[in-house]
Amino acid sequence: MEQVNYRLADIASRFGGRVLGDADTLVNQVATLESAKKGHITFLASGKYRAQLAATHAGAIILGEADSAATQIPRIVCENPYAYFARVSALLNPMQQAVPGIHPSAVIGEGAQLDHSVQVAAHVVIGAGASIGAGSVIMEGCSIGEGVRIGADARLYPRVVVYHDCVLGNRLIAHSGVVIGADGFGIAMDEGRWLKIPQIGRVVIGDDVEIGANTTIDRGALDDTVIGDGVKLDNQIQVAHNVHIGAHTAIAGCVGIAGSTTIGRYCRIGGSAGILGHLQIADHVEISSFTLIGKSIREAGSYTGTFPFSKNGEWRKNASHLRHLDELAGKIRILQQEIEALRRKD
């Protein structure tokens, strides 16, 4: 893709902020402080990187008011340098637009409705009655089930699978290997055998959602599994049946969310965290990586349940002590009672 040059003045006019130095400086790509060259724009979001700022060869820099005098390189001063950098990066690296057309090898089911601007690549299968909105791109090998509805400007990377009747919002990004709408893990024991419970709900996904590679979102057992607007899911996440994830929540890789749990809006969940089923997580909750959530969280805040690593021998000793915490707590209570009795005698 041909790179386009932008003046700092044009960028500031588009995104705000103020320019210090030569406003006619041209940039055409983003880079780190260390690797940036002439024509690159970089950013400084933390004072601990000022040493790298002094050595950078970048053509321009995005930084905050507190660092505005730390360099004489042409710069854009703004309130949130990292978010500003994200906008500039998207400007300089736009997503490739759809090239309207349907590859001859694609299979389109009866009654499917595709906007004339949709791009459908090789070996795609689209089920009967499905609909796909304007500007969407369905890449090689995707499988779209019957009755699926996909909004405008969605992008499904190769080999995404969407089961029947699911609803996907506008500007969805689903990376390779994503599976949306597979059956939830619903089984019942009867006379020594597991009986499958049909999963008759859907997956309903809002607008501006991004789903990382090999993430799976199960359909609801009776009601729907719901992913709110602006949710960002990393790679290899498991979202079980009937889970609700509130708008603008971000979840890092390898998180497992068990069935019928509701996660609030604007939550942030670290990698490999586990959330048990039928729980309620409030809005604005942060969960640290590798934390296991076993009960509902009713108040906003940060929650951590990790056990720090140590040398193996030390870890074994500490783990052994942990197994006896209840016994030790009981002994401490008895000692406290005995000390209190001695104090009363004195």
C-alpha positions as CSV (number, residue, x, y, z in Angstrom):
1,M,0.0,0.0,0.0
2,E,1.4,3.4,-1.0
3,Q,2.3,5.6,2.0
4,V,0.6,9.0,2.2
5,N,2.3,12.0,3.8
6,Y,0.5,14.1,6.3
7,R,1.5,17.5,7.7
8,L,1.5,17.9,11.5
9,A,-0.9,20.8,11.0
10,D,-3.3,18.5,9.1
11,I,-3.1,15.9,11.8
12,A,-3.8,18.4,14.6
13,S,-6.7,19.9,12.6
14,R,-8.2,16.4,12.4
15,F,-7.5,15.1,15.9
16,G,-6.9,18.2,18.0
17,G,-3.9,19.1,20.1
18,R,-1.4,21.9,19.3
19,V,1.8,21.8,17.2
20,L,5.1,23.0,18.5
21,G,7.9,23.4,16.0
22,D,7.5,23.1,12.2
23,A,3.8,22.5,11.5
24,D,4.6,21.6,7.9
25,T,6.7,18.6,8.9
26,L,5.6,15.5,6.9
27,V,5.1,12.1,8.4
28,N,4.0,8.9,6.7
29,Q,4.4,6.1,9.3
30,V,4.5,5.5,13.1
31,A,7.4,3.9,15.0
32,T,8.9,3.5,18.5
33,L,11.2,6.1,20.0
34,E,14.1,3.8,19.4
35,S,13.4,2.8,15.8
36,A,11.9,5.9,14.4
37,K,13.5,7.7,11.5
38,K,12.8,10.8,9.4
39,G,9.2,10.7,8.2
40,H,8.1,8.7,11.3
41,I,6.0,10.0,14.1
42,T,6.4,8.4,17.6
43,F,5.0,9.1,21.0
44,L,6.0,9.6,24.7
45,A,3.4,8.5,27.2
46,S,5.6,8.1,30.3
47,G,8.4,10.2,31.7
48,K,10.5,7.0,32.3
49,Y,11.2,7.0,28.5
50,R,12.7,10.5,28.4
51,A,16.2,9.1,27.9
52,Q,15.0,7.4,24.6
53,L,13.3,10.7,23.7
54,A,16.7,12.4,23.8
55,A,18.2,9.9,21.4
56,T,15.3,9.4,18.9
57,H,15.6,10.2,15.2
58,A,11.9,10.6,14.7
59,G,10.6,13.3,12.4
60,A,7.9,14.2,14.9
61,I,6.6,13.2,18.4
62,I,3.3,13.1,20.2
63,L,3.5,13.9,23.9
64,G,1.7,15.5,26.9
65,E,1.9,19.0,28.3
66,A,4.3,18.0,31.0
67,D,6.9,16.9,28.4
68,S,6.3,19.6,25.8
69,A,9.6,21.3,26.5
70,A,11.7,18.1,26.7
71,T,12.6,18.1,23.0
72,Q,12.9,20.6,20.1
73,I,11.7,18.0,17.6
74,P,8.4,19.0,15.9
75,R,5.7,17.7,18.1
76,I,2.0,17.5,18.8
77,V,1.0,18.3,22.4
78,C,-2.2,16.6,23.7
79,E,-3.9,15.3,26.8
80,N,-3.6,11.5,26.1
81,P,-0.5,10.8,23.9
82,Y,-1.2,7.0,23.7
83,A,-4.8,7.4,22.5
84,Y,-3.7,10.2,20.1
85,F,-1.0,7.9,18.8
86,A,-3.6,5.2,18.2
87,R,-5.7,7.6,16.1
88,V,-2.6,8.7,14.1
89,S,-1.6,5.1,13.5
90,A,-5.0,4.2,12.2
91,L,-4.8,7.3,9.9
92,L,-1.5,6.2,8.5
93,N,-2.4,2.5,8.3
94,P,-6.0,2.4,7.1
95,M,-7.7,-0.9,6.8
96,Q,-8.0,-2.1,3.2
97,Q,-11.3,-1.3,1.7
98,A,-13.6,-4.0,0.4
99,V,-13.3,-4.8,-3.3
100,P,-16.9,-5.6,-4.3
101,G,-17.5,-9.0,-5.8
102,I,-18.0,-12.7,-5.1
103,H,-15.4,-15.3,-5.9
104,P,-16.6,-18.0,-8.3
105,S,-15.8,-20.7,-5.8
106,A,-18.0,-19.2,-3.1
107,V,-21.3,-20.9,-2.3
108,I,-24.3,-18.6,-1.6
109,G,-27.4,-20.1,-0.1
110,E,-30.9,-19.5,-1.3
111,G,-32.4,-16.2,-0.2
112,A,-29.1,-14.8,1.1
113,Q,-28.9,-11.0,0.8
114,L,-25.5,-9.5,0.2
115,D,-25.1,-5.7,-0.3
116,H,-23.6,-5.0,-3.7
117,S,-20.4,-3.6,-2.0
118,V,-19.6,-6.8,-0.1
119,Q,-16.4,-8.7,-0.9
120,V,-16.6,-12.5,-0.7
121,A,-13.3,-14.4,-1.2
122,A,-12.6,-18.0,-2.3
123,H,-14.3,-21.0,-0.8
124,V,-16.7,-19.0,1.4
125,V,-20.0,-20.7,2.2
126,I,-22.9,-18.5,3.1
127,G,-26.1,-20.2,4.3
128,A,-29.7,-19.6,3.2
129,G,-31.4,-16.5,4.4
130,A,-28.2,-14.9,5.7
131,S,-27.6,-11.1,5.2
132,I,-24.4,-9.1,5.0
133,G,-24.2,-5.3,5.2
134,A,-22.4,-2.8,3.0
135,G,-18.7,-2.8,2.8
136,S,-18.1,-6.0,4.7
137,V,-15.3,-8.4,3.8
138,I,-15.6,-12.1,4.1
139,M,-12.2,-13.7,3.6
140,E,-11.1,-17.2,2.3
141,G,-12.8,-20.2,3.8
142,C,-15.3,-18.6,6.1
143,S,-18.5,-20.4,6.8
144,I,-21.6,-18.3,7.6
145,G,-24.7,-20.3,8.7
146,E,-28.3,-20.0,7.8
147,G,-30.1,-16.9,8.9
148,V,-27.0,-15.1,10.2
149,R,-27.1,-11.3,10.1
150,I,-23.8,-9.4,9.7
151,G,-23.8,-5.6,9.8
152,A,-21.9,-3.0,7.6
153,D,-18.1,-2.8,7.3
154,A,-17.5,-6.1,9.1
155,R,-14.3,-8.0,8.4
156,L,-14.1,-11.7,8.9
157,Y,-10.5,-13.0,8.4
158,P,-9.9,-16.5,6.8
159,R,-11.7,-19.5,8.3
160,V,-14.0,-17.8,10.7
161,V,-17.1,-19.9,11.4
162,V,-20.5,-18.3,12.4
163,Y,-23.3,-20.8,13.2
164,H,-26.9,-20.3,12.3
165,D,-29.1,-17.4,13.4
166,C,-26.3,-15.4,15.1
167,V,-26.3,-11.6,14.9
168,L,-23.1,-9.6,14.3
169,G,-23.0,-5.9,14.5
170,N,-21.4,-3.1,12.4
171,R,-17.7,-2.9,12.0
172,L,-17.0,-6.3,13.6
173,I,-13.5,-7.6,13.3
174,A,-13.2,-11.4,13.7
175,H,-9.7,-12.9,13.3
176,S,-8.9,-16.3,11.9
177,G,-10.2,-19.3,13.7
178,V,-13.0,-17.5,15.6
179,V,-16.1,-19.7,16.2
180,I,-19.3,-17.9,17.0
181,G,-22.4,-19.8,18.0
182,A,-21.2,-23.3,18.7
183,D,-23.3,-25.2,21.2
184,G,-22.7,-24.4,24.8
185,F,-21.7,-27.2,27.2
186,G,-25.2,-28.2,28.3
187,I,-25.5,-31.8,29.5
188,A,-27.6,-33.6,32.1
189,M,-26.9,-36.9,33.9
190,D,-29.5,-39.5,33.7
191,E,-29.1,-43.2,34.8
192,G,-25.3,-43.1,34.3
193,R,-25.3,-41.4,30.9
194,W,-25.0,-37.7,29.8
195,L,-27.9,-36.3,27.9
196,K,-27.3,-33.4,25.5
197,I,-29.4,-30.3,26.2
198,P,-30.1,-28.6,22.9
199,Q,-28.7,-25.1,22.7
200,I,-31.4,-23.0,21.1
201,G,-30.3,-19.4,21.9
202,R,-28.1,-17.3,19.7
203,V,-25.0,-15.1,19.9
204,V,-25.8,-11.4,19.6
205,I,-22.8,-9.1,19.1
206,G,-22.9,-5.3,19.1
207,D,-21.1,-2.7,17.0
208,D,-17.3,-2.1,17.0
209,V,-16.4,-5.4,18.5
210,E,-13.0,-7.1,17.8
211,I,-12.5,-10.8,18.5
212,G,-9.0,-12.3,18.5
213,A,-7.8,-15.5,16.8
214,N,-9.2,-18.8,17.9
215,T,-11.6,-17.3,20.4
216,T,-14.9,-19.1,20.8
217,I,-18.3,-17.7,21.8
218,D,-21.0,-20.3,22.5
219,R,-24.6,-19.8,21.7
220,G,-27.1,-19.5,24.5
221,A,-28.9,-22.6,25.9
222,L,-32.3,-20.9,26.0
223,D,-31.6,-17.1,25.9
224,D,-28.8,-15.4,24.0
225,T,-25.2,-15.0,24.7
226,V,-24.6,-11.2,24.3
227,I,-21.5,-9.2,23.6
228,G,-22.0,-5.4,24.0
229,D,-20.8,-2.6,21.8
230,G,-17.1,-1.8,21.7
231,V,-16.0,-5.0,23.5
232,K,-12.4,-6.1,22.7
233,L,-11.6,-9.8,23.0
234,D,-8.0,-11.1,22.7
235,N,-6.9,-14.5,21.3
236,Q,-8.0,-17.9,22.6
237,I,-10.8,-16.8,25.0
238,Q,-13.7,-19.1,25.9
239,V,-17.0,-17.4,26.3
240,A,-19.6,-19.9,27.5
241,H,-23.4,-20.0,26.9
242,N,-25.6,-17.2,28.1
243,V,-22.7,-15.0,29.1
244,H,-23.3,-11.3,28.9
245,I,-20.3,-8.9,28.4
246,G,-21.0,-5.2,28.9
247,A,-20.0,-2.5,26.5
248,H,-16.4,-1.5,26.1
249,T,-15.0,-4.2,28.3
250,A,-11.5,-5.5,27.2
251,I,-10.4,-9.1,27.9
252,A,-6.9,-10.4,27.4
253,G,-5.9,-13.8,26.0
254,C,-6.7,-17.3,27.4
255,V,-9.5,-16.1,29.8
256,G,-12.2,-18.6,30.5
257,I,-15.7,-17.4,31.3
258,A,-18.2,-20.0,32.5
259,G,-21.9,-20.1,31.6
260,S,-24.5,-17.5,32.6
261,T,-22.0,-15.0,34.0
262,T,-22.7,-11.3,33.5
263,I,-19.7,-9.0,33.2
264,G,-20.3,-5.2,33.4
265,R,-19.3,-2.3,31.3
266,Y,-15.8,-0.9,31.0
267,C,-14.2,-3.9,32.8
268,R,-10.6,-5.0,32.1
269,I,-9.7,-8.6,32.6
270,G,-6.1,-9.8,32.5
271,G,-4.8,-12.9,30.6
272,S,-5.6,-16.4,31.8
273,A,-8.0,-15.2,34.4
274,G,-10.9,-17.6,35.2
275,I,-14.5,-16.6,36.0
276,L,-16.9,-19.2,37.3
277,G,-20.5,-19.5,36.2
278,H,-23.6,-17.7,37.3
279,L,-21.7,-14.7,38.7
280,Q,-22.3,-11.0,38.5
281,I,-19.3,-8.7,37.8
282,A,-20.0,-4.9,38.3
283,D,-19.1,-2.2,35.9
284,H,-15.5,-0.8,36.0
285,V,-13.9,-3.9,37.5
286,E,-10.3,-4.8,36.9
287,I,-9.2,-8.4,37.3
288,S,-5.5,-9.2,37.3
289,S,-3.9,-11.9,35.2
290,F,-4.3,-15.5,36.4
291,T,-6.9,-14.5,39.0
292,L,-9.7,-17.0,39.7
293,I,-13.1,-15.3,40.4
294,G,-15.3,-17.7,42.4
295,K,-18.0,-15.3,43.6
296,S,-19.8,-12.2,42.4
297,I,-18.0,-8.8,42.5
298,R,-20.5,-6.1,43.4
299,E,-18.3,-3.0,43.6
300,A,-15.9,-1.4,41.1
301,G,-12.2,-1.7,41.7
302,S,-9.2,-3.9,41.1
303,Y,-9.2,-7.5,42.2
304,T,-6.2,-9.9,42.4
305,G,-5.9,-13.5,43.4
306,T,-2.5,-14.6,42.2
307,F,0.1,-16.4,44.3
308,P,3.6,-15.0,43.7
309,F,6.1,-17.4,42.3
310,S,9.3,-18.4,44.2
311,K,12.0,-21.0,44.2
312,N,10.4,-24.5,44.0
313,G,11.5,-25.5,47.6
314,E,10.2,-22.2,49.1
315,W,6.9,-22.6,47.1
316,R,6.4,-26.1,48.4
317,K,6.9,-25.0,52.0
318,N,4.5,-22.1,51.6
319,A,1.9,-24.3,49.9
320,S,2.2,-26.7,52.8
321,H,1.5,-23.9,55.3
322,L,-1.5,-22.7,53.2
323,R,-3.1,-26.1,53.7
324,H,-3.0,-25.6,57.4
325,L,-4.2,-22.0,57.6
326,D,-7.6,-22.8,59.1
327,E,-5.9,-24.9,61.8
328,L,-3.4,-22.1,62.5
329,A,-6.1,-19.5,62.7
330,G,-7.9,-21.6,65.3
331,K,-4.8,-21.8,67.4
332,I,-4.3,-18.1,67.2
333,R,-7.8,-17.5,68.4
334,I,-7.2,-19.7,71.4
335,L,-3.9,-17.9,72.1
336,Q,-5.7,-14.6,71.9
337,Q,-8.3,-15.8,74.4
338,E,-5.6,-17.0,76.8
339,I,-3.7,-13.7,76.5
340,E,-6.9,-11.8,77.2
341,A,-7.6,-14.0,80.2
342,L,-4.1,-13.3,81.6
343,R,-4.6,-9.5,81.1
344,R,-7.8,-9.6,83.1
345,K,-6.0,-11.5,86.0
346,D,-3.3,-8.8,86.0
